[in-house]
Amino acid sequence: MSSSRHVPVMLQRCLDLLAPALQRPGAVVVDCTLGLGGHSEALLTQFPEARLVALDRDKEALRLSGERLAPYGERATLVHAVYDELPDVLARLGIARVQGVLFDLGVSSMQLDEAGRGFAYAQDAPLDMRMDQTTGISAAEVLNTYPPGELVRILRAYGEEKQAKRIVAAVVRERAKEPFSNSARLVELIRDALPQAAKRTGGNPAKRTFQALRIEVNGELSVLERAIPGAVAALAVGGRIAVLSYHSLEDRLVKQVFAAGAANTAPPGLPVVPEQYQPRLKLLTRGAELPTEEEIAENRRAAPARLRGAERIRESIE
């Protein structure tokens, strides 16, 4: 059931990017966003000598993927963790360096498809949005308790919502009458708050607000800011990292870390560039690669995907 509805995004391209680092026996690859295990299963199948370490903060995803990956036995190690905890996870497992890392950011198909999680604006559900339902505050609590100025900041920064002030004014007015608990009421409020012109473009008008709330509830950008450098640091020389992002804020963070790693940091004018200033990364993608039109036709969730890859080419010399 779980595998049939989950189509991994840009799967073959991710495998191709990581392949040169994962062919050798004993290679370790980390799937930082296990989800329903589509990418992980493909990695274990395509690279029969490799060992997989897979992380997810969602216990239900770990349970379902555990069933799916059971046939691979001890080659797969599944860990309940957020992806910025990767260095600690590897230390606990006694793994000094890894040959491959994959991130598939954003919300998993399972979280979108399970109505009770409140991620999707297309169906009425409790406003939860926590990827790990055992911890943290829900989207409803954010809506009901945050000061107006903070809500405006979140909608602008994380949702790139131009109408943030209008939406927040309506939220504050409505929450005074009755606290928010379900998604349908919020979707309706957003539709009513937006001017006609803003409703004509860009799909569901609630999309940006829901994205902003999800990022805030799960601390996604602050986690990613720590996670990408941590993953790069965990790579052995010759190791490769592939990152799938689904909105410009994520992609920008990934781009910045990769660009910094691929830069020559020597002061200008040196006749020979010493080792410590030489690039640590080689970029494997020209800008961000996009899914093909065929893939988008088969899997609409692939449409916003952006893929970047990099290879570790030398150790850091601190």
C-alpha positions in Angstrom: 0.0 0.0 0.0 2.6 2.5 1.1 5.1 2.0 -1.8 2.4 2.2 -4.5 1.4 5.7 -3.7 4.9 7.0 -3.1 6.8 7.9 -6.3 10.3 9.1 -5.5 11.2 12.4 -7.2 14.0 12.5 -9.7 15.0 9.0 -8.5 17.3 7.9 -11.4 19.1 11.2 -11.5 19.8 11.0 -7.8 21.2 7.5 -8.2 23.3 8.6 -11.1 24.8 11.5 -9.1 25.7 9.3 -6.2 26.8 6.2 -8.1 30.5 6.9 -8.5 30.9 7.1 -4.8 28.8 4.1 -3.9 30.2 1.4 -6.2 32.9 0.3 -3.8 32.4 -2.4 -1.2 31.7 -1.0 2.3 30.4 2.3 1.1 27.9 4.0 3.5 25.1 6.1 2.2 22.8 8.2 4.4 19.2 8.9 3.4 18.5 12.0 5.6 14.8 12.0 4.8 13.6 8.4 4.7 9.9 9.1 4.3 8.3 6.0 2.8 11.6 4.6 1.8 11.5 4.9 -2.0 14.9 6.4 -2.4 16.4 4.2 0.3 15.1 1.0 -1.4 16.5 2.1 -4.7 19.9 2.8 -3.1 20.0 -0.6 -1.5 19.0 -2.3 -4.7 21.3 -0.4 -7.1 24.4 -0.6 -4.8 24.4 -4.1 -3.4 27.7 -3.6 -1.6 26.5 -0.4 0.2 25.2 0.0 3.7 22.4 2.5 4.4 21.8 4.7 7.4 18.3 6.4 7.1 16.9 9.1 9.3 13.4 10.4 9.8 11.7 12.4 12.6 8.3 10.8 11.8 7.8 7.5 13.7 5.0 6.4 11.4 7.3 6.8 8.4 10.0 4.7 10.2 7.5 2.0 10.9 6.3 1.7 7.3 9.8 2.0 5.8 11.0 -0.6 8.3 8.6 -3.1 6.8 9.6 -2.1 3.3 13.3 -2.4 3.9 13.2 -5.5 6.1 14.4 -7.8 3.3 17.7 -5.9 3.3 18.4 -7.0 6.8 21.5 -5.5 8.5 22.4 -3.4 5.5 19.8 -0.9 6.5 19.9 1.0 9.8 16.9 3.2 10.5 17.1 6.0 13.1 14.5 8.3 14.7 16.3 11.6 14.3 16.0 15.0 12.6 18.6 15.4 9.8 20.7 18.1 11.6 21.5 15.3 14.1 23.4 13.4 11.5 26.9 14.0 13.1 25.6 12.5 16.4 23.9 9.6 14.7 27.1 8.7 12.8 29.2 9.0 16.0 26.8 6.7 17.9 27.1 4.1 15.0 30.9 4.4 15.0 31.0 5.7 11.4 33.7 8.2 10.8 33.0 9.2 7.2 30.3 8.3 4.6 30.4 8.0 0.8 27.0 9.4 0.0 24.3 11.6 1.4 20.8 12.2 0.0 18.2 14.8 1.2 14.7 14.8 -0.2 13.3 17.9 1.6 9.8 19.0 2.1 6.7 17.0 3.1 6.6 13.2 2.4 3.7 11.8 0.4 2.5 10.0 3.5 2.2 13.2 5.5 0.3 14.9 2.7 -2.0 11.9 2.1 -2.8 11.2 5.8 -5.7 13.6 6.3 -5.3 13.8 10.1 -1.9 15.4 9.9 -3.2 18.8 8.7 -0.4 19.4 6.0 -2.7 19.5 3.0 -5.0 22.5 2.4 -7.2 20.5 0.0 -8.9 18.5 2.8 -10.2 19.5 6.2 -8.0 18.2 9.1 -6.7 19.3 12.5 -4.1 22.0 12.1 -1.1 20.0 13.4 1.7 19.9 10.7 4.3 18.4 13.1 6.5 15.9 11.3 7.3 14.4 14.7 4.0 14.2 16.5 5.6 13.4 19.8 7.1 16.9 20.3 6.8 20.6 19.6 3.9 22.9 19.0 1.2 22.5 16.4 0.2 24.9 13.6 -3.0 25.7 15.5 -1.0 26.8 18.5 1.2 29.1 16.2 -2.0 30.7 14.7 -3.7 31.1 18.0 -0.8 32.4 20.2 1.8 34.2 18.1 1.8 38.0 18.2 0.5 39.5 14.9 3.9 40.9 14.0 5.5 37.5 14.3 2.9 35.9 12.2 3.4 38.5 9.5 7.2 37.8 9.6 6.6 34.0 9.2 4.2 34.4 6.3 6.6 36.8 4.5 9.8 35.0 5.2 8.7 31.3 4.9 5.8 31.6 2.6 6.9 34.6 0.5 3.3 35.7 0.9 2.8 39.3 -0.3 -0.6 39.6 1.4 0.7 38.6 4.8 -0.7 41.6 6.6 -4.2 41.1 5.3 -4.2 37.4 6.2 -2.8 38.0 9.7 -5.4 40.8 10.3 -8.1 38.3 9.5 -6.5 35.6 11.6 -6.3 37.8 14.6 -9.9 39.0 14.3 -11.2 35.4 13.9 -9.1 33.8 16.6 -10.5 36.3 19.2 -13.9 34.9 18.5 -12.8 31.2 18.5 -9.4 29.6 18.4 -8.3 27.8 15.1 -8.3 24.1 15.2 -9.0 22.8 11.6 -7.6 23.6 8.2 -10.8 24.3 6.3 -11.6 27.4 8.4 -8.1 28.8 7.7 -8.4 28.1 3.9 -11.7 29.8 3.8 -10.4 32.8 5.8 -7.4 33.2 3.4 -9.7 33.1 0.3 -11.9 35.8 1.8 -8.9 37.9 2.9 -7.2 38.1 -0.5 -8.0 40.6 -3.2 -9.4 39.1 -6.4 -6.1 39.6 -8.4 -4.1 37.6 -5.9 -6.4 34.7 -6.2 -6.0 34.4 -10.0 -2.4 33.1 -10.0 -0.3 30.5 -8.3 -2.7 27.7 -7.5 -4.5 27.4 -4.2 -4.3 30.8 -2.4 -3.7 29.0 1.0 -0.5 27.2 -0.3 2.0 29.9 0.8 0.5 30.2 4.3 0.4 26.5 4.8 4.1 26.3 3.7 5.0 29.0 6.1 3.3 27.4 9.1 4.8 24.0 8.3 8.3 25.5 8.1 7.8 27.3 11.4 6.3 24.3 13.3 9.1 22.0 12.2 12.0 24.6 12.3 12.8 23.4 8.8 15.1 26.2 7.7 17.1 26.5 10.9 17.5 22.7 10.9 18.6 22.8 7.2 21.1 25.5 8.0 22.9 23.1 10.3 22.2 19.9 8.4 23.8 20.7 5.0 27.2 21.8 6.4 27.1 18.8 8.8 26.4 16.4 5.9 29.2 17.9 3.8 31.6 17.5 6.8 30.6 13.8 7.1 31.6 13.1 3.5 34.8 11.2 2.8 37.0 12.6 0.0 35.3 11.3 -3.1 32.0 11.2 -1.3 28.9 12.8 -2.9 25.8 14.6 -1.7 22.5 15.2 -3.6 19.8 17.5 -2.3 16.3 17.8 -3.6 14.6 21.1 -2.6 11.0 22.1 -3.2 11.0 25.9 -2.6 13.4 28.7 -3.2 14.3 29.2 0.5 15.6 25.7 0.8 17.3 25.8 -2.6 19.0 29.1 -1.7 20.5 27.6 1.5 21.8 24.5 -0.3 23.3 26.7 -3.1 25.1 28.9 -0.6 26.7 26.0 1.3 27.8 24.3 -1.9 29.1 27.5 -3.4 31.1 28.3 -0.3 32.6 24.8 -0.3 33.5 25.1 -4.0 35.1 28.5 -3.7 38.8 29.3 -3.6 39.1 31.3 -0.3 42.7 32.5 -0.8 43.5 36.2 -0.3 43.9 37.8 -3.8 47.4 38.0 -5.4 49.0 34.8 -4.0 51.2 33.3 -6.7 50.4 29.8 -5.4 47.2 28.9 -3.5 48.0 27.0 -0.3 46.0 23.8 0.4 43.9 25.3 3.1 42.4 27.9 0.7 41.6 25.4 -2.1 38.0 24.3 -2.7 36.7 21.4 -0.7 33.7 20.7 -3.0 33.2 20.2 -6.7 29.8 21.1 -8.0 28.1 18.2 -9.9 25.1 20.1 -11.3 25.1 23.3 -13.3 22.8 25.4 -11.1 19.8 23.5 -10.0 18.5 20.6 -12.2 14.8 20.4 -12.8 12.5 17.3 -13.3 11.6 16.4 -16.9 8.2 17.3 -18.3 7.5 13.5 -18.5 8.2 13.1 -14.8 6.0 16.0 -13.8 3.2 14.5 -16.0 3.5 11.2 -14.0 4.1 12.8 -10.6 2.7 16.3 -10.0 4.6 16.5 -6.7 7.9 16.6 -8.7 7.0 19.9 -10.3 8.7 22.3 -7.9 11.8 20.1 -7.3 15.3 21.4 -7.6 18.3 19.1 -7.5 21.9 20.0 -6.6 24.8 17.8 -6.2 28.4 18.1 -5.0 31.5 15.9 -4.5 34.0 16.2 -1.6 37.4 16.7 -3.3 39.7 17.4 -0.3 39.8 17.3 3.5 39.3 20.6 5.4 42.5 21.9 6.9 41.5 23.9 9.9 
